[in-house]
Amino acid sequence: MLTGSVDTNILVRLLTQDDVQQAQAVDRLITRHAKNGELLFVPVTVVLELEWVLRSKLSQNKAQFIHTMAALLTMVEFSFESEDALEQALVDYEDGTADFAEYLHLALSRKRNALPFWTFDRKAAKAMGTRMMI
């Protein structure tokens, strides 16, 4: 049962533990929900912002981000929006040259049978299901 959602800053505190008080508050929130068998919803937009924060503010590289997301996806306390699309985007991102966001856009489009995914991004256009606008 979903009983709330989390913002990007909640996940950042969980991952980095860079603010002791906020990290402890996040730990309490997760523990409370886990004890009650409740799930916290993670919108796909939060994942996009999380990737940006981890890459641009915390200097995580591609491999580190993929590892971080894989760990988050295994946490039973969270329910991720479009989890199957997120997982596919991570697989495509690991092997591809485009940004994670492009692969997530493509995975979500594929899920809705809304292909081709039109783009001006040359790196994204290499992925199956995309078409380059010329």
N, C-alpha and C positions, 0 to 999 in steps of 0.2 A: 504494500500500500504506500503510495506517495503521500508524504506529509510535509512537503516544502521543497524548495529548490535552493541552489547555491550560486553565488556570484563567483566570478573569476578570482577575486581577492581571497575568498575562502579556500579555494584550491591552492593558491599561491602560498598562503600561510601553512597549509597542511604539508605542502612539498618542501618548503624552504625553512620553516620554523624560524624565520628571521625576526619575528616579533613574539617574544615569549608569552605575553598576556593573550594576544590574539590567537596564537597557536594553541594555547591551552583551552581557549574558548571553542575553537574548532574541534579539538579532541573531545571535549565534553558534548558538543552537539552530535558528533558522529557516534559516540558511545551511547548516548541517550536514545538515538534513533535505532541503533543496532539492538539494544536491549528490548525495545518495543517491537522489533521486527518491521520497522518502518524504513522506507527508502527516501533518499534525497534526490531530487530530479536535477540533472545537469543538462541545460539547454545546449544545443549544438553551437549556438553563438558564443557561449561561455568557452567552449573548447577552442573555437577560432581565436578568441581573445587570449586564452591561456597560451596557445602556441606563440602568438605575437609577443607576449610578456616574457616567456621563457627564452625565446630567441633573441629579442632585441634588448631586453632589460637585464636578463640573467645569463646571456651568452651561451645558451645551450645550442649544441649543434643538432643536426638531423637525427643522428643515432641516439643522442641523449633524450631528445623529445619523444622519439618512438618508444624508447624504453620507459620513460615517464608515463606516457599515455597507456602503454600496455599494463603497467602496474595499476593505474587508476581504474582501467576497465575491469580489472579482476576484483576490485573492492565491492563486496556484496552490499555495502551501505548506499551505493549510488545506482541510479537508473539513468542511463544516458539516452538522450533523444537520438533517434536514428542510429542506434549502436551498430547495426550491421553496416551502414554507410560509413560510419567512423572507422570501423575495422578495415573496410575495403580501402578507404582513403589512406590509411596508414600503410597498408601493403603496397599500394601504388606509389606512395610518396617514398617509401624505402628504396624502390627500384628506379624511380623517375628523376627527372631533372627540374620539374616545375615546383612551385611552392605548395605547401600542404593545403592551403586554402583552395587552390585550383583543383586538387584531387578530391577535396571534400565537396566542392561544388559539383564536380563531375559525378561522384558517387551518389549524391542526392538526386541529381538529374536522372541518372541511370535507374535509381530506385523508383522514380515516378514514370519511367518509360518516356522521358522527355529528351530524347537524343535526336539529332546531334547537339552537343554542347558547343555553341559558337563562341569563338574567342579571337582576340588579336594577339594573345600571348603565344609566342612561337614555341616555348617550352611546353606549355599546356597542350598545344595543338598536336604534339607527338603522341599523346595518350589515346588509346582506343576509345572511340565514342565522341571525339571532338572533331571540329572542323575549323579551319583557319579562315577568318574573314580576310579577304584580299582587297 
